[in-house]
Amino acid sequence: MCIFCKLVAGEISSNKILENDKFIAFHDLYPKAPIHILVIPKNHVECFQDVSAEVMAEMTPFIQEVAKMMGIDKSGYRLIVNNGKDGGQEVNHLHFHVLGGAKLPFGHLVDEPQKSI
């Protein structure tokens, strides 16, 4: 069982901000921005390449609600999904990163820590 499935099962605690019968949103343990939320489906989906259109159709308004709850729906935010090993996916359970709360630098393909955040 992956770490996110353990979280869904209640075996691991998290700082949840929103939950419904299909999705959970919680604060990232290692934030890369002032606001850094992870959004996952409760049912295990390995990666973005495996997710169905139906799950994405339901996940979209959930993520939008998370942005609104965190107060970044108007100012803007970055939505990131890492897909597979070469895409930087570290946990093999589909998850979206919602980052905001500041003007975010665009330093893709760079492994240096972001000094301005």
MDAnalysis code that builds the backbone (N, CA, C; Angstrom):
import MDAnalysis as mda
import numpy as np

u = mda.Universe.empty(351, n_residues=117, atom_resindex=np.repeat(np.arange(117), 3), trajectory=True)
u.add_TopologyAttr("name", ["N", "CA", "C"] * 117)
u.add_TopologyAttr("resid", np.arange(1, 118))
u.add_TopologyAttr("resname", ["MET", "CYS", "ILE", "PHE", "CYS", "LYS", "LEU", "VAL", "ALA", "GLY", "GLU", "ILE", "SER", "SER", "ASN", "LYS", "ILE", "LEU", "GLU", "ASN", "ASP", "LYS", "PHE", "ILE", "ALA", "PHE", "HIS", "ASP", "LEU", "TYR", "PRO", "LYS", "ALA", "PRO", "ILE", "HIS", "ILE", "LEU", "VAL", "ILE", "PRO", "LYS", "ASN", "HIS", "VAL", "GLU", "CYS", "PHE", "GLN", "ASP", "VAL", "SER", "ALA", "GLU", "VAL", "MET", "ALA", "GLU", "MET", "THR", "PRO", "PHE", "ILE", "GLN", "GLU", "VAL", "ALA", "LYS", "MET", "MET", "GLY", "ILE", "ASP", "LYS", "SER", "GLY", "TYR", "ARG", "LEU", "ILE", "VAL", "ASN", "ASN", "GLY", "LYS", "ASP", "GLY", "GLY", "GLN", "GLU", "VAL", "ASN", "HIS", "LEU", "HIS", "PHE", "HIS", "VAL", "LEU", "GLY", "GLY", "ALA", "LYS", "LEU", "PRO", "PHE", "GLY", "HIS", "LEU", "VAL", "ASP", "GLU", "PRO", "GLN", "LYS", "SER", "ILE"])
u.atoms.positions = np.array([
    [0.845, -1.169, 0.000],
    [0.000, 0.000, 0.000],
    [0.900, 1.246, 0.000],
    [0.630, 2.196, -0.889],
    [1.455, 3.407, -0.979],
    [1.136, 4.357, 0.174],
    [2.004, 5.335, 0.367],
    [1.855, 6.271, 1.483],
    [0.546, 7.063, 1.401],
    [0.110, 7.427, 0.200],
    [-1.140, 8.167, 0.071],
    [-2.347, 7.267, 0.323],
    [-2.264, 5.999, -0.034],
    [-3.352, 5.066, 0.282],
    [-3.448, 4.878, 1.797],
    [-2.298, 4.871, 2.482],
    [-2.289, 4.786, 3.948],
    [-2.919, 6.034, 4.556],
    [-2.676, 7.175, 3.952],
    [-3.290, 8.415, 4.416],
    [-4.810, 8.333, 4.258],
    [-5.270, 7.867, 3.104],
    [-6.708, 7.713, 2.846],
    [-7.325, 6.752, 3.857],
    [-6.606, 5.679, 4.187],
    [-7.109, 4.670, 5.123],
    [-7.056, 5.134, 6.579],
    [-6.440, 6.290, 6.830],
    [-6.351, 6.802, 8.189],
    [-5.169, 6.263, 8.975],
    [-4.273, 5.544, 8.316],
    [-3.094, 4.997, 8.987],
    [-2.007, 6.052, 9.188],
    [-2.064, 7.119, 8.395],
    [-1.107, 8.219, 8.475],
    [-1.929, 9.504, 8.591],
    [-1.517, 10.376, 9.477],
    [-2.249, 11.634, 9.630],
    [-1.724, 12.671, 8.633],
    [-2.568, 13.647, 8.370],
    [-2.180, 14.755, 7.492],
    [-2.922, 15.997, 7.944],
    [-2.452, 17.110, 7.490],
    [-3.103, 18.382, 7.787],
    [-4.095, 18.660, 6.655],
    [-5.254, 17.996, 6.719],
    [-6.269, 18.096, 5.666],
    [-6.922, 19.467, 5.676],
    [-7.231, 19.937, 4.471],
    [-7.985, 21.177, 4.370],
    [-9.344, 20.967, 3.720],
    [-9.489, 19.897, 2.949],
    [-10.767, 19.605, 2.308],
    [-10.808, 18.120, 1.985],
    [-11.990, 17.542, 2.149],
    [-12.170, 16.120, 1.852],
    [-13.614, 15.895, 1.449],
    [-13.805, 15.014, 0.491],
    [-15.146, 14.523, 0.168],
    [-15.043, 13.023, -0.037],
    [-16.041, 12.405, -0.604],
    [-16.022, 10.949, -0.738],
    [-15.016, 10.445, -1.772],
    [-14.475, 11.333, -2.625],
    [-13.565, 10.885, -3.685],
    [-12.150, 11.470, -3.622],
    [-11.976, 12.625, -2.939],
    [-10.689, 13.319, -2.967],
    [-10.324, 13.865, -1.596],
    [-9.022, 14.082, -1.405],
    [-8.502, 14.714, -0.189],
    [-7.486, 15.772, -0.616],
    [-7.518, 16.914, 0.079],
    [-6.510, 17.959, -0.105],
    [-5.852, 18.201, 1.248],
    [-4.526, 18.269, 1.247],
    [-3.792, 18.456, 2.494],
    [-2.495, 19.219, 2.222],
    [-1.959, 19.814, 3.286],
    [-0.717, 20.586, 3.173],
    [0.461, 19.655, 2.897],
    [1.333, 20.072, 1.975],
    [2.559, 19.329, 1.679],
    [3.508, 19.450, 2.867],
    [4.182, 18.364, 3.219],
    [5.135, 18.380, 4.333],
    [6.383, 19.200, 4.032],
    [6.710, 19.339, 2.757],
    [7.910, 20.070, 2.346],
    [7.515, 21.150, 1.335],
    [6.864, 22.205, 1.808],
    [6.308, 23.204, 0.883],
    [7.369, 23.932, 0.061],
    [7.014, 24.179, -1.181],
    [7.875, 24.903, -2.118],
    [7.336, 26.302, -2.389],
    [6.273, 26.692, -1.695],
    [5.648, 28.006, -1.828],
    [4.925, 28.294, -0.517],
    [4.548, 29.552, -0.283],
    [3.817, 29.856, 0.947],
    [2.566, 28.996, 1.128],
    [1.891, 28.700, 0.037],
    [0.775, 27.748, 0.053],
    [1.163, 26.597, -0.866],
    [1.177, 25.395, -0.315],
    [1.519, 24.201, -1.098],
    [0.619, 23.068, -0.620],
    [-0.383, 22.776, -1.422],
    [-1.390, 21.769, -1.102],
    [-1.257, 20.605, -2.081],
    [-1.433, 19.391, -1.580],
    [-1.513, 18.215, -2.438],
    [-2.967, 17.787, -2.520],
    [-3.398, 17.423, -3.712],
    [-4.755, 16.921, -3.938],
    [-4.632, 15.543, -4.553],
    [-5.296, 14.565, -3.912],
    [-5.215, 13.182, -4.394],
    [-6.610, 12.569, -4.513],
    [-6.765, 11.620, -5.436],
    [-7.994, 10.834, -5.432],
    [-7.882, 9.778, -4.328],
    [-9.001, 9.447, -3.701],
    [-8.972, 8.420, -2.661],
    [-8.708, 7.042, -3.249],
    [-9.243, 6.777, -4.427],
    [-8.945, 5.513, -5.095],
    [-7.561, 5.608, -5.719],
    [-6.790, 4.542, -5.575],
    [-5.424, 4.556, -6.089],
    [-5.415, 4.631, -7.618],
    [-4.765, 5.655, -8.103],
    [-4.460, 5.819, -9.524],
    [-2.960, 6.051, -9.563],
    [-2.246, 5.236, -10.285],
    [-0.782, 5.278, -10.288],
    [-0.211, 6.626, -10.725],
    [-0.714, 7.145, -11.839],
    [-0.154, 8.380, -12.387],
    [-1.169, 9.047, -13.306],
    [-0.829, 10.238, -13.763],
    [-1.723, 10.998, -14.632],
    [-2.056, 10.226, -15.908],
    [-1.105, 9.486, -16.414],
    [-1.312, 8.733, -17.649],
    [-2.428, 7.692, -17.490],
    [-2.689, 7.277, -16.250],
    [-3.690, 6.237, -15.983],
    [-5.046, 6.779, -15.556],
    [-5.168, 8.080, -15.325],
    [-6.413, 8.627, -14.786],
    [-7.487, 8.716, -15.870],
    [-8.709, 8.439, -15.475],
    [-9.818, 8.506, -16.424],
    [-10.332, 9.937, -16.562],
    [-10.989, 10.198, -17.674],
    [-11.594, 11.510, -17.904],
    [-12.665, 11.795, -16.853],
    [-13.361, 10.759, -16.411],
    [-14.419, 10.925, -15.408],
    [-13.842, 11.413, -14.072],
    [-12.723, 10.818, -13.648],
    [-12.086, 11.248, -12.395],
    [-11.614, 12.688, -12.529],
    [-11.001, 13.039, -13.650],
    [-10.532, 14.408, -13.852],
    [-11.695, 15.393, -13.872],
    [-12.809, 14.995, -14.457],
    [-13.979, 15.886, -14.495],
    [-14.490, 16.179, -13.089],
    [-14.370, 15.223, -12.182],
    [-14.796, 15.436, -10.794],
    [-13.704, 16.125, -9.964],
    [-12.461, 15.880, -10.316],
    [-11.347, 16.438, -9.556],
    [-11.170, 17.935, -9.824],
    [-11.496, 18.372, -11.022],
    [-11.318, 19.774, -11.393],
    [-12.063, 20.727, -10.456],
    [-13.367, 20.565, -10.236],
    [-14.035, 21.495, -9.314],
    [-13.546, 21.359, -7.870],
    [-13.072, 20.187, -7.494],
    [-12.513, 19.997, -6.151],
    [-11.257, 20.856, -5.994],
    [-10.373, 20.814, -6.991],
    [-9.150, 21.618, -6.954],
    [-9.499, 23.107, -6.968],
    [-10.473, 23.492, -7.755],
    [-10.904, 24.890, -7.790],
    [-11.418, 25.339, -6.425],
    [-12.129, 24.478, -5.725],
    [-12.618, 24.796, -4.380],
    [-11.458, 24.938, -3.393],
    [-10.444, 24.097, -3.529],
    [-9.253, 24.210, -2.689],
    [-8.606, 25.583, -2.893],
    [-8.449, 25.993, -4.144],
    [-7.848, 27.303, -4.439],
    [-8.676, 28.425, -3.819],
    [-9.983, 28.310, -3.900],
    [-10.855, 29.328, -3.310],
    [-10.712, 29.338, -1.787],
    [-10.704, 28.170, -1.161],
    [-10.552, 28.084, 0.299],
    [-9.234, 28.687, 0.773],
    [-8.184, 28.525, -0.015],
    [-6.862, 29.015, 0.363],
    [-6.666, 30.484, -0.019],
    [-7.675, 31.070, -0.689],
    [-7.611, 32.483, -1.042],
    [-6.695, 32.812, -2.204],
    [-6.463, 31.832, -3.074],
    [-5.567, 32.067, -4.215],
    [-6.294, 31.949, -5.553],
    [-7.605, 31.794, -5.505],
    [-8.379, 31.632, -6.735],
    [-8.342, 32.888, -7.603],
    [-8.238, 34.055, -6.996],
    [-8.212, 35.310, -7.758],
    [-6.787, 35.766, -8.077],
    [-5.866, 35.588, -7.124],
    [-4.488, 36.049, -7.326],
    [-3.698, 35.131, -8.246],
    [-4.068, 33.868, -8.279],
    [-3.415, 32.910, -9.161],
    [-2.631, 31.858, -8.400],
    [-2.417, 30.758, -9.059],
    [-1.695, 29.638, -8.468],
    [-1.150, 28.763, -9.576],
    [-0.235, 27.911, -9.208],
    [0.353, 26.950, -10.144],
    [-0.185, 25.573, -9.794],
    [-0.583, 24.835, -10.794],
    [-1.070, 23.470, -10.639],
    [-0.085, 22.557, -11.357],
    [0.522, 21.636, -10.593],
    [1.569, 20.778, -11.154],
    [1.221, 19.316, -10.899],
    [1.421, 18.497, -11.909],
    [1.361, 17.050, -11.738],
    [2.629, 16.481, -12.378],
    [3.376, 15.732, -11.589],
    [4.571, 15.054, -12.090],
    [4.142, 13.653, -12.498],
    [4.531, 13.246, -13.689],
    [4.075, 11.971, -14.225],
    [5.257, 11.059, -14.530],
    [5.374, 9.976, -13.778],
    [6.424, 8.997, -14.015],
    [7.779, 9.438, -13.504],
    [8.702, 8.504, -13.536],
    [10.056, 8.724, -13.002],
    [10.754, 9.917, -13.644],
    [10.746, 9.991, -14.969],
    [11.426, 11.091, -15.652],
    [10.703, 12.423, -15.465],
    [9.439, 12.372, -15.098],
    [8.673, 13.586, -14.842],
    [8.789, 14.066, -13.408],
    [9.542, 13.331, -12.589],
    [9.762, 13.748, -11.208],
    [8.752, 13.220, -10.211],
    [7.924, 12.255, -10.607],
    [6.937, 11.700, -9.682],
    [7.651, 10.853, -8.628],
    [7.484, 11.229, -7.362],
    [8.149, 10.526, -6.268],
    [7.233, 9.544, -5.550],
    [5.934, 9.818, -5.539],
    [4.960, 8.907, -4.942],
    [4.076, 8.406, -6.075],
    [4.013, 7.091, -6.236],
    [3.243, 6.510, -7.335],
    [1.765, 6.408, -6.984],
    [1.189, 7.577, -6.771],
    [-0.251, 7.758, -6.558],
    [-0.511, 9.150, -7.113],
    [-1.414, 9.252, -8.069],
    [-1.695, 10.538, -8.701],
    [-1.886, 11.622, -7.655],
    [-1.185, 12.733, -7.812],
    [-1.369, 13.874, -6.922],
    [-1.037, 15.161, -7.659],
    [-1.830, 16.171, -7.362],
    [-1.634, 17.496, -7.925],
    [-1.080, 18.399, -6.847],
    [-0.097, 19.206, -7.210],
    [0.454, 20.219, -6.327],
    [-0.250, 21.534, -6.666],
    [-0.813, 22.178, -5.665],
    [-1.414, 23.499, -5.817],
    [-0.502, 24.465, -5.060],
    [0.194, 25.331, -5.794],
    [1.150, 26.256, -5.183],
    [0.717, 27.695, -5.418],
    [0.812, 28.506, -4.366],
    [0.437, 29.908, -4.497],
    [0.856, 30.691, -3.271],
    [0.241, 31.851, -3.135],
    [0.513, 32.704, -1.990],
    [1.631, 33.697, -2.221],
    [2.216, 33.707, -3.410],
    [3.283, 34.641, -3.783],
    [3.451, 34.563, -5.298],
    [4.133, 35.543, -5.852],
    [4.468, 35.472, -7.282],
    [5.533, 34.394, -7.422],
    [5.189, 33.330, -8.102],
    [6.073, 32.173, -8.190],
    [7.055, 32.314, -9.338],
    [8.326, 32.031, -9.084],
    [9.317, 32.069, -10.167],
    [9.070, 30.907, -11.118],
    [9.516, 31.058, -12.324],
    [9.376, 29.982, -13.296],
    [10.760, 29.451, -13.600],
    [11.180, 28.443, -12.829],
    [12.520, 27.896, -12.982],
    [12.480, 26.428, -13.332],
    [11.637, 26.058, -14.288],
    [11.527, 24.644, -14.630],
    [12.859, 24.097, -15.145],
    [13.032, 22.824, -14.945],
    [14.224, 22.088, -15.349],
    [15.468, 22.534, -14.580],
    [15.284, 23.128, -13.415],
    [16.383, 23.578, -12.570],
    [16.234, 22.911, -11.220],
    [17.301, 22.322, -10.711],
    [17.250, 21.639, -9.426],
    [17.625, 22.531, -8.252],
    [17.933, 23.797, -8.496],
    [18.291, 24.705, -7.406],
    [17.058, 25.081, -6.599],
    [17.217, 25.240, -5.282],
    [16.090, 25.715, -4.483],
    [15.700, 27.124, -4.899],
    [14.421, 27.421, -4.821],
    [13.936, 28.741, -5.181],
    [14.209, 29.702, -4.034],
    [15.146, 30.616, -4.213],
    [15.552, 31.529, -3.151],
    [14.533, 32.632, -2.903],
    [13.700, 32.955, -3.887],
    [12.786, 34.082, -3.740],
    [11.513, 33.719, -2.987],
    [11.297, 32.435, -2.715],
    [10.085, 32.028, -1.990],
    [10.393, 31.864, -0.532],
])
